[in-house]
Amino acid sequence: QVQLVESGGILAQPEGSLRLSCAASGFTFNDYIMSWVRQAPGKGLEWVGGIYTDGSDTYYADSVKGRFTFSRDNAKNTVYLQMNNLKPDDTGVYYCAIDLAEAACPRYPELYDHWGQGTQVTVSS
């Protein structure tokens, strides 16, 4: 049974930093691209990006490029999202997600077939 458990969401200051974690189980972690999706209050799901199976490649939405960094520890079945220079627009629930069916990193959130429960990030002074 696939499980994705996010952690690390808190209230952060603008221009601050935060690191989210997602612990995975129930599938062969290092065979799959791991992705992040977020949802701002009152808005739809937004693809944030993903990291390739061995961490050799990463994909970022334009809105976070240069500020967010993905990494993964395959020995711990965990993926990380380092968030720097946070902005109020980064406020939202952050989800770890995978596309087991296609082993891909689709930019359309509805294509992901497994999700974590999400962790709340609030950026405010």
C-alpha distance (Angstrom), angle and dihedral (degrees) to the residues before:
residue distance angle dihedral
Q1 . . .
V2 3.77 . .
Q3 3.78 115.7 .
L4 3.78 128.9 -179.3
V5 3.78 117.6 -177.2
E6 3.78 120.3 -173.7
S7 3.78 125.1 -161.6
G8 3.77 140.7 168.2
G9 3.76 103.2 66.6
I10 3.82 115.3 141.5
L11 3.76 143.6 139.4
A12 3.81 108.3 -68.3
Q13 3.78 135.0 -177.7
P14 3.80 122.0 -113.8
E15 3.81 109.9 -92.2
G16 3.78 88.0 22.1
S17 3.79 129.9 120.2
L18 3.75 135.5 -119.7
R19 3.80 136.6 175.5
L20 3.77 123.1 -146.7
S21 3.78 124.4 -163.7
C22 3.77 132.4 -157.8
A23 3.79 119.4 -163.9
A24 3.78 113.9 -159.2
S25 3.79 133.9 -162.1
G26 3.77 140.5 161.3
F27 3.79 98.5 56.2
T28 3.79 138.9 55.1
F29 3.79 97.2 -80.4
N30 3.78 98.8 -163.7
D31 3.81 92.2 54.4
Y32 3.80 94.1 65.9
I33 3.76 141.1 67.2
M34 3.80 108.9 -121.6
S35 3.78 118.5 -143.0
W36 3.76 140.8 -169.4
V37 3.79 127.0 -142.9
R38 3.79 127.7 -180.0
Q39 3.74 138.0 -163.9
A40 3.78 122.6 -154.4
P41 3.81 119.1 -151.7
G42 3.78 109.9 -75.2
K43 3.79 93.7 0.8
G44 3.76 137.6 99.5
L45 3.77 129.6 -98.9
E46 3.79 116.1 -70.0
W47 3.80 124.2 -160.2
V48 3.81 108.9 -127.6
G49 3.80 98.9 -177.8
G50 3.75 145.3 -96.3
I51 3.76 148.0 -116.2
Y52 3.77 127.4 -127.0
T53 3.79 122.4 -114.2
D54 3.79 96.3 -93.4
G55 3.78 96.2 29.0
S56 3.80 92.3 -108.7
D57 3.78 94.1 123.6
T58 3.77 135.3 31.6
Y59 3.78 134.1 -169.0
Y60 3.79 124.7 -154.0
A61 3.77 137.0 -172.7
D62 3.79 112.1 -120.1
S63 3.80 89.9 -116.0
V64 3.81 92.3 65.2
K65 3.79 103.5 27.3
G66 3.78 111.5 127.8
R67 3.81 93.1 16.6
F68 3.80 104.7 57.7
T69 3.79 126.5 56.3
F70 3.78 128.9 -168.9
S71 3.76 124.5 -151.1
R72 3.76 136.4 164.0
D73 3.77 140.0 -157.6
N74 3.80 107.4 -152.0
A75 3.79 91.3 -172.4
K76 3.80 88.5 61.7
N77 3.81 97.2 35.3
T78 3.77 87.9 -125.8
V79 3.78 134.7 131.8
Y80 3.78 124.5 -161.9
L81 3.77 136.1 -153.4
Q82 3.79 114.2 -157.9
M83 3.78 109.6 -162.6
N84 3.82 118.7 -164.8
N85 3.79 133.2 176.2
L86 3.77 89.8 20.8
K87 3.77 119.6 -154.9
P88 3.80 130.3 -160.3
D89 3.83 87.3 -111.8
D90 3.80 87.9 65.3
T91 3.80 89.0 69.3
G92 3.77 112.4 118.9
V93 3.76 147.0 83.9
Y94 3.77 112.8 -57.9
Y95 3.78 119.3 -149.2
C96 3.74 131.5 -166.6
A97 3.80 110.0 -142.2
I98 3.77 141.8 176.2
D99 3.77 135.7 -164.0
L100 3.78 100.9 -141.9
A101 3.78 94.1 170.2
E102 3.81 96.1 59.4
A103 3.82 101.2 17.2
A104 3.79 86.4 -133.6
C105 3.80 141.1 123.1
P106 3.78 104.0 -122.5
R107 3.79 119.1 -169.8
Y108 3.80 89.5 -141.1
P109 3.81 109.0 82.4
E110 3.80 93.6 -153.5
L111 3.79 88.8 68.7
Y112 3.80 94.4 66.8
D113 3.77 113.9 99.9
H114 3.80 101.5 -166.1
W115 3.78 128.9 44.2
G116 3.75 139.6 176.1
Q117 3.78 122.7 -126.6
G118 3.79 92.1 -101.0
T119 3.79 134.4 -122.0
Q120 3.80 124.4 -121.4
V121 3.79 119.8 -120.9
T122 3.78 118.1 -172.5
V123 3.79 120.5 -175.1
S124 3.76 111.9 -165.8
S125 3.76 140.6 129.6
